[in-house]
Amino acid sequence: MGAVAFVSEFGNTINPTDVLGDLMSPPFVKAVIAPNLIHAEDLPVRTMTKKHVKDAALSGTLSAITESNPVALAAAGEYAQTAVTSTIAKIAIASGVSVEQLQFGTVDANAIATKQANLLARAVDDDFLALFSGLSSTVTSASVLTVEDLYAAQYAIWAAECPNQEMDLAVVLAYKGLLNLKKEQINSSASAYTNSQYLSILQGKPQANRFVGTLPGFQIYSTSGHATSGGDNVQAVFHPMWCFAGSFAQRPEVMMNNKGVEGLYQEVVSWFFYDIVEWNDAAGVGLLSDT
């Protein structure tokens, strides 16, 4: 039997073309981890450079001095500080919001400024991750990352006499490296892995700053955006107090301008001043494992 004529159908009425769902999913972008893992300071004043000073100790071989003999000046007695210089740079992003969007839409300039601030923060984080490739000391996994690799990196930092060895070292892993550690724990029959300290990264859930758990002596984070080298992710184990240093503005700056001749829209521009440097090379170790 065919369709019945003269039935009032859905298409006969004027209906909304789209209805929004009750929930909007968030953007799938990574969380920021850098600010909590480095020595952070305010921007310098009236200059765009800052020296992060490294103190020195007197060192050298001392010999016994015969009674009544003079003590000559020698290289071991010379004291000299060094420093790493950071040069403040600016990152910026510009967006435009049409007057139609401002009048009838659901996004305004303030919402765009918030999203710009999040992008600037992720750019700073990527800059921080890129510094891992500059660490002189490295531990390269035979293939996948293991807990033993973490302790080899810890040994290198301690052997360099890094101060404050009572503090846990920070470990920033790619997601593949974290997966490898979890699989090692799951597959191992070693009695150590029945200890709750070793099971932390299996039992916990990632926090907002990408902290995922602990192993004895380590605070472990995972994120994306690591550099690669020869098929390996370049991750790092480092002392959070002494390895990296940075100078940061208190917040991003935002400028909003109404545009007319170029097109009717509101321009939103955000920028941020900062720099991050490797402060003490011996306080960190590059950790390379399969991508």
Residue pairs with C-beta under 8 A, 6 or more apart in sequence:
29 118
29 122
30 122
30 125
30 210
30 223
30 224
30 225
31 208
31 209
31 210
31 223
32 121
32 122
32 124
32 125
32 209
33 125
33 128
33 172
33 209
33 210
33 221
33 223
34 124
34 125
34 127
34 128
34 129
34 246
34 276
35 248
36 209
36 240
37 128
37 170
37 172
37 221
37 238
37 240
37 244
38 128
38 240
38 243
38 244
38 245
38 246
38 276
39 52
39 241
39 242
39 244
39 245
39 246
39 279
40 245
40 246
40 247
40 248
41 50
41 245
41 246
41 247
41 248
42 247
42 248
42 250
43 50
43 88
43 247
43 248
43 249
43 273
43 274
44 50
44 88
44 247
48 87
48 88
49 85
49 86
49 87
49 88
50 85
50 86
50 88
50 247
50 275
51 83
51 84
51 85
51 86
52 83
52 84
52 85
52 86
52 245
52 277
52 279
53 81
53 82
53 83
54 81
54 82
54 83
54 84
54 279
54 280
55 81
56 79
56 80
56 81
56 82
58 76
58 77
58 78
58 79
59 76
60 74
60 75
60 76
60 77
61 76
62 76
65 71
84 245
84 277
84 278
84 279
85 277
86 245
86 246
86 247
86 275
86 276
86 277
87 275
88 247
88 273
88 274
88 275
89 273
89 274
89 275
90 271
90 272
90 273
91 120
91 123
91 124
91 271
91 272
91 274
92 269
92 270
92 271
92 272
93 116
93 119
93 120
93 269
93 270
93 271
94 267
94 268
94 269
95 112
95 116
95 267
95 268
95 269
96 259
96 263
96 265
96 266
96 267
96 268
97 107
97 108
97 109
97 112
97 265
97 266
97 268
98 263
98 264
98 265
99 264
99 265
99 266
101 107
102 108
102 109
102 266
109 256
109 266
109 268
112 268
113 254
113 256
113 268
113 270
116 252
116 254
116 268
116 270
117 251
117 252
117 254
117 270
120 252
120 270
120 271
120 272
124 248
124 272
124 274
124 276
125 223
125 225
126 225
127 276
128 244
128 246
128 276
129 172
129 223
129 225
129 226
129 227
130 227
131 244
131 276
131 277
131 278
132 172
132 226
132 227
132 234
132 235
132 236
132 284
132 286
133 227
133 229
133 234
133 286
134 278
134 281
135 236
135 238
135 278
135 281
135 284
135 285
135 286
136 281
136 282
137 153
137 156
137 157
137 160
137 281
137 282
137 284
137 285
137 286
138 285
138 286
138 287
138 288
139 149
139 152
139 153
139 156
139 237
139 285
139 286
139 287
139 288
140 232
140 288
140 289
141 149
141 232
141 287
141 288
141 289
141 290
143 289
143 290
144 176
144 180
144 183
144 289
144 290
145 173
145 176
145 177
145 180
145 181
145 235
145 287
145 289
145 290
146 180
146 181
146 184
147 181
147 184
147 185
147 215
149 287
149 289
150 171
150 215
150 218
150 237
150 287
151 217
153 169
153 237
153 285
153 287
154 169
154 217
154 218
154 237
156 285
157 169
157 237
157 238
157 239
157 282
157 283
157 284
157 285
158 165
160 282
160 283
161 282
162 239
162 242
162 280
162 282
162 283
163 241
163 242
164 239
164 241
164 242
167 239
167 240
167 241
168 214
168 217
168 218
168 219
169 217
169 218
169 219
169 237
169 238
169 239
169 240
170 218
170 219
170 221
170 236
170 237
170 238
170 239
170 240
171 218
171 219
171 220
171 221
171 235
171 236
171 237
171 287
172 221
172 222
172 223
172 235
172 236
173 181
173 220
173 221
173 222
173 223
173 233
173 235
173 287
174 222
174 223
174 224
174 226
174 233
174 235
174 291
175 222
175 223
175 224
176 233
176 289
176 290
176 291
177 222
177 233
177 235
177 287
177 289
178 201
178 212
178 220
178 222
180 289
180 290
181 201
181 215
181 220
182 201
182 202
185 193
185 198
185 199
185 201
185 202
186 202
192 198
193 199
196 203
197 214
197 215
197 216
198 215
198 216
200 213
200 214
200 215
201 212
201 213
201 214
201 215
201 220
202 213
203 213
204 212
204 213
206 212
206 222
209 221
210 221
210 222
210 223
211 219
211 220
211 221
212 220
212 221
212 222
213 220
214 220
218 237
219 240
226 233
226 234
226 235
227 233
227 234
228 234
228 291
229 288
230 288
231 290
231 291
232 288
232 289
232 290
232 291
233 288
233 289
233 290
233 291
234 286
234 287
234 288
235 286
235 287
235 288
235 289
236 284
236 285
236 286
236 287
237 284
237 285
237 287
238 244
238 283
238 284
238 285
239 280
239 283
239 284
242 279
242 280
242 283
243 278
243 279
243 280
243 283
243 284
244 276
244 277
244 278
244 279
244 284
245 276
245 277
245 279
246 274
246 275
246 276
246 277
247 274
247 275
248 273
248 274
249 272
249 273
249 274
252 270
252 271
252 272
253 270
253 271
253 272
254 268
254 269
254 270
255 267
255 268
255 269
255 270
256 266
256 267
256 268
256 269
257 266
257 267
257 269
258 266
258 267
259 265
259 266
259 267
278 284
